[in-house]
Amino acid sequence: MADLDDLRARWLRALLPARDGACFPEPYRYADALLRRWSEPQRRYHTVEHLTAVLDHIDTLQEYADDPDVVRLAAWFHDAVYLPERSENEERSARLAERALPEAGVGPEVTAEVARLVRLTVTHDPAGDDRNGQVLCDADLAILAAPPSAYAAYTAAVRQEYHFVPDDAFRAGRAAVLRQLLDLPRLFRTPYGQGEWEATARYNLAGELEMLSPDGSPAP
């Protein structure tokens, strides 16, 4: 169970360095509004627990970011809008950041960087010199390297979020996503992610893909 008070404190620690010092609305109102979004009933994986995990992974990876607090703000917004039946969740989440952060006292440069990072989670394909993007994407994908029981819980939660999709269609779509990930030359871009998560993540993805195959054949 996520500690909401701790999350509110973490929000404040990330937000305060980005504010310009003027008088703006009480900052916790934005944390509370975002936490309400992360607690919506249609969510099974993209929950406050996922937000907490991503923030924890950013703490692990922070040395690789140019501005870890900006990456943390992007984590708060990266799935703030989440409707499984819609395909533009990342874009809508980025636009939410573009509206909310200036109201909270954040300047245009940081706001633009947060929105850029949120949009980057569509592809999880940061440039070689995009240190902030590499940290956010690695933190978001770290679940792929979870231990077997946690990975099984993750895949079950994803299936629950897409409960409205027939089984055959879900298996086909999920298999396509897994193949796309396995085809990437690297899943993780930070040195830590490559060293600690890459091999396990590929093992998990290949195993899930094999289970989704109608004949149980191994992934290529």
C-alpha positions in Angstrom: 0.0 0.0 0.0 1.4 3.4 -1.0 2.1 5.9 1.7 0.2 9.0 0.5 1.7 11.3 3.1 5.1 10.3 2.0 4.2 10.8 -1.6 2.9 14.3 -0.8 6.2 15.1 0.8 8.1 13.8 -2.2 6.0 16.0 -4.5 6.9 19.0 -2.4 10.6 18.2 -2.5 10.5 18.0 -6.3 8.4 21.0 -6.8 10.0 23.6 -4.6 13.3 23.8 -6.5 11.3 24.5 -9.7 9.2 27.3 -8.3 10.3 30.9 -8.9 9.7 32.1 -5.3 6.5 34.1 -6.0 3.3 33.6 -4.1 1.4 30.7 -5.7 -1.4 28.4 -4.5 -0.7 25.9 -1.7 1.4 23.2 -3.4 -0.2 20.2 -1.8 -3.4 20.8 -3.7 -1.6 19.7 -6.9 -0.2 16.6 -5.2 -3.7 15.7 -3.9 -5.3 16.3 -7.4 -2.6 14.1 -9.0 -3.0 11.4 -6.3 -6.8 11.3 -7.0 -6.0 10.7 -10.6 -3.6 7.9 -9.8 -6.3 6.3 -7.6 -9.0 6.2 -10.2 -11.0 2.9 -10.3 -10.1 1.9 -13.8 -6.4 1.5 -12.9 -5.0 -1.8 -11.9 -1.3 -1.4 -12.7 -1.0 2.4 -13.4 -1.7 3.2 -9.7 -0.1 5.1 -6.9 2.0 2.0 -6.3 3.4 2.3 -9.8 4.0 6.0 -9.2 5.9 5.2 -6.0 8.0 2.5 -7.7 9.0 4.9 -10.5 10.0 7.6 -8.0 12.0 5.0 -6.1 13.8 4.0 -9.3 14.5 7.6 -10.1 16.2 7.9 -6.7 18.3 4.9 -7.6 19.2 6.4 -11.0 19.4 10.1 -10.0 23.2 10.4 -10.6 22.6 9.9 -14.3 20.0 12.7 -14.7 20.8 16.3 -15.5 18.0 17.4 -13.2 16.6 14.6 -11.0 13.8 16.8 -9.6 12.5 17.6 -13.1 12.5 13.9 -13.8 10.5 13.4 -10.6 7.9 15.9 -11.6 7.6 14.2 -15.0 7.1 10.9 -13.1 4.1 12.4 -11.3 2.5 13.4 -14.6 3.6 10.6 -16.9 0.4 8.5 -16.4 -1.7 11.2 -14.7 -4.3 10.8 -17.5 -4.9 7.1 -18.0 -7.9 5.6 -19.7 -7.0 2.1 -21.1 -9.4 2.5 -24.0 -7.8 5.7 -25.2 -4.5 5.9 -27.1 -3.5 9.5 -26.4 -3.0 9.2 -22.6 0.6 10.5 -22.7 -0.3 13.5 -24.8 -3.2 14.4 -22.5 -0.9 13.9 -19.5 1.7 16.2 -21.0 -1.0 18.9 -21.6 -2.1 18.5 -18.0 1.5 19.3 -16.9 1.6 22.3 -19.2 -1.5 23.7 -17.5 -0.8 22.7 -13.8 2.8 23.5 -13.4 2.7 27.2 -14.3 -0.2 27.5 -11.9 2.0 25.9 -9.2 4.7 28.5 -9.9 7.0 26.5 -12.2 8.7 28.5 -15.0 8.3 27.8 -18.7 11.6 26.0 -19.2 11.0 23.4 -16.5 7.4 23.0 -17.6 8.4 22.4 -21.2 11.0 19.8 -20.1 8.5 18.0 -17.9 6.0 17.9 -20.8 8.7 16.7 -23.2 9.7 13.9 -20.8 6.0 12.8 -20.4 5.6 12.6 -24.2 8.8 10.5 -24.4 7.1 7.7 -22.6 5.1 7.0 -25.7 8.2 5.4 -27.3 10.7 5.0 -24.3 13.4 5.8 -26.9 15.5 8.7 -25.5 18.4 10.1 -27.4 21.9 9.1 -26.5 22.5 12.5 -24.8 19.1 12.8 -23.2 20.1 12.1 -19.6 16.8 13.1 -18.1 14.9 11.0 -20.6 17.1 8.0 -20.1 16.4 8.1 -16.3 12.6 8.5 -16.7 12.3 5.7 -19.3 14.5 3.3 -17.3 12.6 4.0 -14.1 9.3 3.4 -15.9 10.4 0.2 -17.5 12.1 -1.2 -14.4 9.1 -3.4 -13.7 10.2 -5.5 -16.6 13.1 -6.7 -14.5 11.0 -7.6 -11.5 11.3 -11.0 -9.7 8.9 -13.7 -11.1 6.1 -13.2 -8.6 6.1 -9.4 -9.1 6.3 -9.7 -12.8 3.4 -12.1 -12.8 1.4 -9.6 -10.7 2.3 -6.9 -13.2 1.1 -8.8 -16.2 -2.1 -9.8 -14.5 -2.8 -6.2 -13.5 -2.2 -5.1 -17.1 -4.7 -7.7 -18.3 -7.2 -6.4 -15.8 -6.9 -2.9 -17.1 -7.7 -4.2 -20.6 -10.5 -6.4 -19.4 -12.8 -5.1 -22.2 -10.5 -6.5 -24.9 -11.2 -10.1 -26.0 -8.6 -12.7 -25.0 -7.4 -13.4 -28.6 -7.1 -9.7 -29.4 -5.3 -9.0 -26.1 -2.8 -11.8 -26.7 -2.0 -10.6 -30.2 -1.6 -7.0 -29.1 0.5 -7.8 -26.0 2.7 -10.2 -28.1 3.3 -7.4 -30.6 4.4 -5.0 -27.7 6.7 -7.7 -26.3 8.3 -8.3 -29.7 8.8 -4.6 -30.2 10.6 -4.4 -26.9 12.7 -7.4 -27.5 13.7 -6.1 -30.9 15.2 -3.0 -29.2 19.0 -3.1 -29.1 18.8 -2.0 -25.4 15.8 -1.8 -23.1 17.6 0.4 -20.6 19.9 3.3 -21.4 21.5 4.2 -18.1 24.6 2.2 -17.0 22.8 1.0 -13.9 19.7 -0.2 -15.9 21.9 -2.0 -18.5 23.9 -3.7 -15.8 21.2 -4.5 -13.3 18.0 -4.9 -15.2 18.6 -5.6 -18.9 19.2 -9.4 -18.8 16.4 -10.1 -16.3 13.9 -8.0 -18.3 14.7 -9.8 -21.5 14.2 -13.1 -19.8 10.8 -12.0 -18.4 9.7 -10.6 -21.7 10.7 -13.8 -23.6 9.0 -16.0 -21.1 5.7 -14.0 -21.3 5.8 -14.0 -25.1 6.3 -17.8 -25.0 3.2 -18.1 -22.8 1.2 -15.9 -25.1 2.1 -18.0 -28.2 -0.8 -20.4 -29.2 1.6 -23.3 -29.6 3.8 -22.3 -26.7 6.8 -21.9 -29.0 9.7 -19.9 -27.6 10.4 -16.3 -28.6 12.7 -15.9 -31.5 
